Amino acid sequence: MYCQLLFGLIQRDEVVMIGSVFASGVLRGFKFLENNWQELCSNIKTGQISDWITDSGCKNAASVILKPNPELADLIENICSCKSWEGIIRKLWPRTKYIGTICTGAMIQYTAELEFYCGGIPLVSGFYACLEGAVGINLELLSKPSDVSYTFLPNSVYYEFVPVKEECVTNSQNLVESVETKSSDEDTEPVELVNVKPGQCYELLVTSSTGLYWYRVGDILMVTAFHNNTPQFRFVVRENVALGVDVERTSEADLLKAVTEAKTLVDPLGFILTGYTAYGDTSSTPGHYVIFWELKAKEGNNGKELDPQVMEECCSRIEESLHFTYRMYRKENIIAALEIRVVKQGTFEALMDYFISRGASLSQYKTPVCIKSKEALEILDSRVIGKFFSPKTPM
Ligand code: AMP
C-alpha cells in the first residue's frame, strides 16, 4: 500500500480513477495516507525509498519511477498538512473522474466518510460479485449508492431465487425496513431468473459447473426493474447476521436502519459516523445490546466535544427504531438498556488488521456487523473513549 500510494502521488497527473473492491478498502488507503504522508513526501523529495521497503518488485519499480522531486514533495506536503482533508482527492489527484468501489449493502455505512474525501467526485459501484460467480453489473454508473441496482449476468453461473416472506419495505433513504425469511416450506420453492417479480425479495441460490448445487450465497436481493428481459436487483442485506441476547433476533437490516436513524442526531454537531458494529452482551442479566461507534469530526466542528445528552438520545433513537419484539422485551426488562461505546479513531482499522492477520482477504474484507470473537471484542473494548446508555424504555 505504501508503494502504491507513493507511485500514485508521483504520477498524480495520470491518475483518473481511484478504487478498491469494497469501500472499506478505499478508506483504509486514505487512513494509511493520513498516517504516512510525511514519509512519502520525504521519499519523493530525496528520490530514495524508505529502507523498510524490502520487497524486490517494489524496490525495482521505485528505482525506475522515483527521482528527487522537491517541488512535488512540497506541493503534496502543503495539501496534506491542511487542517481538514475534506475534498483531498481532488487536490491530490486533480484528474480523478470517479471512485470505483462497491458502496452498496454493508458498504453503504462508509459512503459518508468517502464523500468527505471525494469533494463531489462520484462514487461508482460497478458490479456485484462473489467468489461463486460474477452476479451483476450496474448499468447506471452515476446513480447514488442507495439507488444502485445490478443487472444480472445470466451466463455466469445458474441462478435461482428463493422468495422471502415479506416484501421488502424501503424507507426514504432506500434502506430496507423489513425482511424476514419464510418460516414454513410453503412457497419457498426456488424460482428461475425469468420468473422473479418486481418488489419481491429473494435469497440467491447458485448452481455452478465447478460443483456447487443450490448453494446459498447468503445474500437477500430485491427486484427493482428489468433491463429488456433481464431482472435488476438491489442488494438488500446479508442473511443470518443476527444480534440477540434472548430469543429476539435483530438482522443486519434492522440494525442498519436503526443506526441510520440515530446518526442523524450527531450530524448537526459536526460528527460523521465512520464505522459501527454490534455485540450482544450477556455477561450480566438481563443482557443488552452494545453498539460500537467510531466518530470523526467534520470540517466546521471547531473542536466540539460529544454531548453526552445527545449520545443518550442516540441510544434511545436506536431502540425506538428497532423491531417490535425488541421494544416489547425492553419494556418487560427482558433486555436491558442499549449502550453505545464510542471508540477512538483508527479502531475499525485495527479491527480490520486483526481479521486480516487471521487470514481474511484485504480486498474482500467487510466489517462484521456483529462481533462474535473474543479477541475482536478486546480490540474494540480497549479503545473505548465513552459509554452511553439509553435513559428510557422505547415506546
Ligand atoms: P466474497 O465471496 O468474499 O467475494 O464476498 C462476496 C459477498 O460480498 C457477496 O455475497 C455480498 O454479500 C458482498 N458483495 C459483493 N458485491 C456486492 C455489492 N455490489 N453490493 C453489496 N454487497 C456485495
Residues whose N, C-alpha, C, O or C-beta is under 5 A from the ligand:
A	BS01	AMP	I102 T104 G105 F127 Y128 A129 C130 L131 V217 D219 F235 R238 Q364
